[in-house]
Amino acid sequence: MVNSDGITLEKDSFKDKLIPWYFVLFFLVVFIVNGFFVYFAVSSFTGVTTEGAYTKGVAYNEVVAQKRKQDALGWQDNFSLENDGDHYKISLSFSDKKSGELIPIDKVTGILFRPSNSGHDLNLNFTNSEETYVAEFIPPLKGQWEAHIVAYKGDNLIKHRYDVTIK
């Protein structure tokens, strides 16, 4: 084909006609991949990660003061996890950092939960056995858990968080 200036033009090839469809295909792939990511993000989100986040944030200075008071007590905790098949046992004792003497505690409470899955939390019931506090439990799932433990002695308390791996 020759145009009005006398220049010979080649006939459009089939590949040239597909170029706009390459753009459509590219964006279609992008939308499908993004749709997959949105579905995965929405279906795997377990909900609120921190209950009462605003209230906890406002009370942060109290948390810092409590931590300083806890550090000033000079208590050292001795945490151990033992297992016998499916049965697990957490042993916990408290001693004075300077003298090493065991400190009798009035009450120990705790909760064991999985950071990745909600609904599997376990309350830990500690019993006193010669100044060692023991909680036995059977975890429903294997993997990484967190143990949040609070020990009370009079007006004093100690809060600790331990990472626990259930195999």
Secondary structure, DSSP 8 states (H G I E B T S, - for coil): -B-TTS-B-----HHHHHHHHHHHHHHHHHHHHHHHHHHHHHHH--S-SSTTHHHHHHTHHHHHHHHHHHHHHTEEEEEEEEEETTEEEEEEEEEETTT--B---SEEEEEEE-SS-SS--EEEE-EEETTEEEEEE--SS-EEEEEEEEEEETTEEEEEEEEEEE-
